[in-house]
Amino acid sequence: DEAYTNIVEGVERNINAMHDRRNQPKVKQKAAEEEQRLRKEKVAKVAALPTPIQDLLRDMIYVQGGTFQMGVEESWKSNAHTVTLDDFKIGKYPVTQAQYQAVMGGNPSYFKGNDKRPVEWVSWHDAQDFIQKLNEITDENFRLSTEAEWEFAARGGTKSKSYKYAGNDALDKVAWYYRNSREKGKDHPNYGTNPVGTKAPNELNIHDMSGNVWEWCEDWYDENYYKNSPENNPKGPISEQKYRVFRGGSWYGSDYNCRVSTRYRAYPGNASVNVGFRLAQTP
């Protein structure tokens, strides 16, 4: 009886295996059809979005991960440390006034008149509100970059040529800062923020990472953490601190502020005419 039962069970297993093999192409075909359907739905949904949001989705730059020396500059050698990052995406430009308006329904910026200027007068909390609403609209996973991701991208990632600024050692070629903006005076057309992408990009084809507006990062600001941060994918202190980090310099600031290694801080509820933000994503 036991032998007979084993034979029957073996036959049943073989029959089931045959059925599975026969059905496998159908299962794969159904899965492929479902994937294609979802892809079409997503394309249609994106096509229905306002053009500024479509531009934002299109202009995310894929950054291959790698290892770099973070904080290396003449006066920052005591803060130099090795960091290794996974792949990520980051915005080709800072978020513009048009994009902010399309998501939030308003424009808090001081320097209006051209909605391709970066949005400013936004706090860290405002940036988070924007991201939350944008993710609801698009079904995406936007976020702010970590400070390490920001600096790696600004330096040109794995294509870095070790420039002092994001894309060149000649700051005028890549940045709006006090000499070609604030110093011109309030009656000059370049005074204040300027439309994104009007200066040359860096090695990764990313614009305005030096100058135009400072950019909020996700991290809390803590000097001790920064000096001794984890080597792999540091995300800033876990415990709450007073300040959040922003990077990159602005139209108002000096050439020193525009260096890729310079870091600064502010209360997360503060807003200013020279601070905006740029989006990031985990692939």
Backbone torsions as a table, in degrees:
resi	resn	phi	psi	omega
1	ASP	NA	-40.3	179.6
2	GLU	-65.2	-42.5	179.4
3	ALA	-63.4	-41.8	179.3
4	TYR	-62.4	-44.8	179.5
5	THR	-59.9	-41.5	179.1
6	ASN	-63.2	-39.3	179.9
7	ILE	-65.0	-44.5	-179.6
8	VAL	-61.9	-45.3	179.2
9	GLU	-62.3	-38.5	178.1
10	GLY	-64.4	-42.0	178.1
11	VAL	-62.7	-43.9	179.0
12	GLU	-61.2	-40.5	178.0
13	ARG	-63.0	-42.0	179.8
14	ASN	-64.7	-40.3	179.5
15	ILE	-64.9	-44.4	178.7
16	ASN	-62.5	-40.0	178.2
17	ALA	-62.8	-40.7	177.9
18	MET	-62.8	-43.7	178.0
19	HIS	-61.3	-41.4	179.8
20	ASP	-62.1	-41.7	-179.8
21	ARG	-65.8	-38.5	179.2
22	ARG	-68.2	-36.6	-177.7
23	ASN	-82.1	-16.1	-175.1
24	GLN	-56.2	-48.0	178.3
25	PRO	-58.6	-37.4	179.8
26	LYS	-66.6	-41.3	178.9
27	VAL	-63.3	-44.8	178.5
28	LYS	-62.5	-40.1	179.7
29	GLN	-64.8	-42.3	178.1
30	LYS	-63.2	-41.4	178.7
31	ALA	-62.8	-41.7	179.5
32	ALA	-65.8	-39.7	178.9
33	GLU	-65.5	-40.1	178.6
34	GLU	-65.4	-41.0	178.2
35	GLU	-63.1	-42.2	179.0
36	GLN	-65.1	-38.6	178.6
37	ARG	-63.1	-45.4	179.9
38	LEU	-64.6	-37.8	178.9
39	ARG	-63.8	-42.7	179.3
40	LYS	-64.0	-40.9	178.2
41	GLU	-61.2	-41.5	-179.7
42	LYS	-67.2	-41.2	178.2
43	VAL	-61.2	-43.1	179.9
44	ALA	-65.2	-39.3	-179.8
45	LYS	-65.7	-42.8	178.6
46	VAL	-64.0	-40.9	-178.9
47	ALA	-63.8	-24.8	-180.0
48	ALA	-84.8	-10.0	-179.1
49	LEU	-74.8	154.7	174.6
50	PRO	-57.8	147.5	-176.3
51	THR	-54.0	-41.8	179.2
52	PRO	-58.8	-35.7	178.7
53	ILE	-73.5	-37.4	174.6
54	GLN	-59.4	-42.4	178.4
55	ASP	-60.9	-40.9	-179.2
56	LEU	-63.2	-42.8	178.4
57	LEU	-64.1	-40.4	-177.2
58	ARG	-71.1	-31.1	-170.3
59	ASP	-95.0	29.9	172.9
60	MET	-89.5	126.1	-176.6
61	ILE	-95.5	127.7	177.1
62	TYR	-78.1	126.3	-178.6
63	VAL	-114.9	115.6	176.9
64	GLN	-69.7	132.9	-179.6
65	GLY	-65.1	168.1	-179.4
66	GLY	177.2	-174.8	-178.7
67	THR	-113.6	137.5	179.9
68	PHE	-150.6	165.6	174.8
69	GLN	-91.5	111.6	-177.6
70	MET	-90.1	132.9	176.2
71	GLY	87.2	13.6	-176.3
72	VAL	-81.4	107.7	172.1
73	GLU	-155.0	166.6	-173.7
74	GLU	-51.7	-47.6	-174.9
75	SER	-94.0	6.0	-176.5
76	TRP	-117.9	13.7	-174.5
77	LYS	-60.8	-30.0	179.2
78	SER	-68.5	-17.9	179.6
79	ASN	-100.0	-0.9	-176.4
80	ALA	-64.8	133.3	177.9
81	HIS	-154.8	152.3	-178.2
82	THR	-84.4	133.8	180.0
83	VAL	-132.4	137.5	175.1
84	THR	-118.6	129.6	-176.1
85	LEU	-120.6	147.8	169.5
86	ASP	-78.4	170.7	176.3
87	ASP	-60.6	149.2	175.0
88	PHE	-156.7	174.0	174.1
89	LYS	-118.6	150.1	177.5
90	ILE	-144.8	150.9	-176.6
91	GLY	-63.8	139.9	176.5
92	LYS	-65.1	-29.9	-179.4
93	TYR	-134.3	161.9	166.8
94	PRO	-63.6	157.7	177.3
95	VAL	-61.5	130.5	-176.9
96	THR	-89.5	167.4	176.7
97	GLN	-63.1	-37.3	178.7
98	ALA	-62.8	-41.3	-179.4
99	GLN	-69.2	-41.3	178.4
100	TYR	-63.8	-42.9	179.2
101	GLN	-61.8	-41.7	-177.5
102	ALA	-64.5	-32.2	-178.5
103	VAL	-88.5	-46.7	-170.7
104	MET	-97.2	-14.6	179.1
105	GLY	80.5	9.2	178.6
106	GLY	-155.8	165.5	-178.3
107	ASN	-132.2	106.1	-176.3
108	PRO	-80.6	-3.8	-169.5
109	SER	-63.0	149.3	174.9
110	TYR	-81.5	-43.2	-176.8
111	PHE	-91.1	87.9	179.0
112	LYS	-97.2	-177.1	177.9
113	GLY	111.6	-22.2	174.4
114	ASN	-145.6	109.3	-172.7
115	ASP	-76.3	3.7	171.2
116	LYS	-89.3	-1.6	170.9
117	ARG	-68.9	153.5	176.0
118	PRO	-66.3	143.7	174.3
119	VAL	-68.0	141.0	175.1
120	GLU	-138.8	-174.8	-171.8
121	TRP	58.6	41.8	176.8
122	VAL	-123.8	131.1	175.9
123	SER	-80.2	172.3	174.0
124	TRP	-60.6	-39.6	178.1
125	HIS	-64.5	-38.6	176.8
126	ASP	-61.5	-41.5	178.4
127	ALA	-61.7	-40.6	178.6
128	GLN	-65.7	-39.3	177.1
129	ASP	-62.6	-42.5	177.7
130	PHE	-60.0	-47.5	-178.0
131	ILE	-62.5	-43.0	179.9
132	GLN	-60.5	-45.1	-179.0
133	LYS	-69.7	-39.6	178.3
134	LEU	-61.1	-42.3	179.1
135	ASN	-64.8	-35.0	176.2
136	GLU	-65.8	-38.1	-178.5
137	ILE	-72.0	-39.3	-169.4
138	THR	-104.8	-11.3	-172.9
139	ASP	60.5	30.1	178.2
140	GLU	-103.7	-176.2	-176.7
141	ASN	-125.8	49.0	179.6
142	PHE	-65.7	154.4	178.2
143	ARG	-160.4	175.2	167.8
144	LEU	-80.6	154.4	175.6
145	SER	-74.1	153.1	166.8
146	THR	-70.8	162.3	179.0
147	GLU	-61.0	-38.6	179.8
148	ALA	-66.2	-42.6	177.4
149	GLU	-62.0	-42.9	-179.5
150	TRP	-58.6	-49.1	-176.1
151	GLU	-67.5	-39.1	178.7
152	PHE	-61.1	-45.2	178.6
153	ALA	-65.4	-42.2	179.9
154	ALA	-62.0	-35.8	180.0
155	ARG	-75.7	-9.4	179.7
156	GLY	100.1	11.3	176.7
157	GLY	56.4	-138.5	-179.8
158	THR	-73.1	-8.8	178.1
159	LYS	-100.1	12.0	-173.4
160	SER	-57.5	137.8	172.9
161	LYS	-108.3	16.2	174.5
162	SER	60.7	40.1	176.2
163	TYR	-74.0	155.1	177.5
164	LYS	-72.4	-35.7	178.3
165	TYR	-111.6	173.8	-175.3
166	ALA	-77.6	86.8	174.7
167	GLY	118.4	-13.9	-177.7
168	ASN	-171.7	157.4	172.0
169	ASP	-86.8	-13.1	174.7
170	ALA	-93.3	102.6	-169.9
171	LEU	-62.5	-35.9	-178.4
172	ASP	-59.2	-25.6	-178.3
173	LYS	-75.1	-24.7	-171.2
174	VAL	-122.1	-6.6	-170.7
175	ALA	-142.5	148.4	164.2
176	TRP	-95.6	119.0	-178.5
177	TYR	-146.1	-171.2	-166.5
178	TYR	-61.0	-33.2	-176.5
179	ARG	-69.9	-35.0	-178.9
180	ASN	-108.3	11.2	178.6
181	SER	-137.3	-80.0	-175.4
182	ARG	-58.4	-41.3	-176.9
183	GLU	-65.3	-19.5	-178.5
184	LYS	-72.3	-19.6	-179.9
185	GLY	93.9	156.7	-171.9
186	LYS	-64.2	-21.1	-179.1
187	ASP	-86.8	-5.6	-178.5
188	HIS	-85.2	141.1	-177.3
189	PRO	-63.1	-21.9	180.0
190	ASN	-93.2	3.6	178.2
191	TYR	-68.8	134.0	-179.6
192	GLY	89.1	-159.9	177.9
193	THR	-70.1	157.6	179.3
194	ASN	-128.8	157.2	-179.7
195	PRO	-52.3	139.0	-178.0
196	VAL	-66.3	150.6	176.2
197	GLY	80.1	8.0	-179.6
198	THR	-87.9	-8.4	172.1
199	LYS	-109.2	162.3	-175.7
200	ALA	-63.6	148.3	179.1
201	PRO	-82.4	173.2	174.7
202	ASN	-90.5	-166.7	-174.2
203	GLU	-62.6	-22.2	-179.6
204	LEU	-99.5	9.8	-178.3
205	ASN	66.9	34.2	176.3
206	ILE	-105.8	135.0	-175.2
207	HIS	-105.7	154.6	166.6
208	ASP	64.1	25.8	175.7
209	MET	-79.1	-17.4	166.0
210	SER	-110.1	126.7	174.9
211	GLY	81.1	-174.8	-176.7
212	ASN	70.8	-75.2	171.6
213	VAL	-138.2	144.6	166.2
214	TRP	-59.3	155.3	-176.7
215	GLU	-128.0	124.1	176.5
216	TRP	-61.3	139.5	169.6
217	CYS	-110.3	170.0	-178.4
218	GLU	-72.2	-29.9	-166.4
219	ASP	-71.2	146.5	160.7
220	TRP	-68.6	152.7	179.6
221	TYR	-94.4	122.8	177.9
222	ASP	-154.4	115.3	-175.6
223	GLU	-62.4	-41.9	-178.4
224	ASN	-65.0	-41.2	176.7
225	TYR	-62.4	-44.2	-177.1
226	TYR	-59.0	-44.2	-178.6
227	LYS	-67.1	-32.2	-172.5
228	ASN	-121.3	30.8	-174.6
229	SER	-68.6	157.3	176.4
230	PRO	-56.7	147.5	-178.1
231	GLU	-71.6	-32.7	-175.9
232	ASN	-102.6	119.1	173.1
233	ASN	47.7	57.0	178.4
234	PRO	-64.9	139.1	-176.5
235	LYS	-121.3	12.6	180.0
236	GLY	88.4	168.0	-178.3
237	PRO	-59.0	143.6	176.7
238	ILE	-77.2	-41.0	-178.2
239	SER	-75.6	148.6	-177.4
240	GLU	-67.2	135.3	176.8
241	GLN	-117.4	-176.7	-179.8
242	LYS	-75.4	-38.4	-167.0
243	TYR	-121.6	159.0	167.8
244	ARG	-108.9	155.6	-177.1
245	VAL	-84.2	141.1	161.1
246	PHE	-135.4	155.4	-169.6
247	ARG	-136.3	159.7	164.0
248	GLY	108.9	-17.3	-178.2
249	GLY	78.9	177.1	-175.2
250	SER	-153.4	178.1	177.5
251	TRP	-59.6	-25.8	-174.8
252	TYR	-87.3	-23.8	-167.4
253	GLY	-96.8	177.4	-175.9
254	SER	-82.1	173.0	176.9
255	ASP	-63.4	-32.6	178.7
256	TYR	-59.8	-42.3	-179.5
257	ASN	-65.0	-23.4	-176.0
258	CYS	-86.5	-3.0	178.7
259	ARG	-66.2	148.0	-176.4
260	VAL	-67.8	-16.4	-180.0
261	SER	-93.4	-14.0	-175.9
262	THR	-72.3	135.2	179.6
263	ARG	-129.2	149.7	-178.7
264	TYR	-144.0	177.4	-173.3
265	ARG	-147.5	159.3	173.8
266	ALA	-161.4	160.4	173.5
267	TYR	-61.1	138.8	-176.6
268	PRO	-63.5	-17.0	177.3
269	GLY	-90.8	-4.6	-178.8
270	ASN	-78.8	150.3	174.3
271	ALA	-135.6	155.1	-175.4
272	SER	-153.6	159.5	178.1
273	VAL	-73.9	-3.3	179.6
274	ASN	-125.3	22.8	177.8
275	VAL	-129.3	127.6	174.9
276	GLY	-132.1	-147.4	178.0
277	PHE	-160.3	163.4	178.9
278	ARG	-131.6	145.8	-176.9
279	LEU	-88.9	157.7	173.8
280	ALA	-138.8	166.2	176.2
281	GLN	-147.1	151.9	167.4
282	THR	-92.5	122.9	-175.9
283	PRO	-58.9	NA	NA
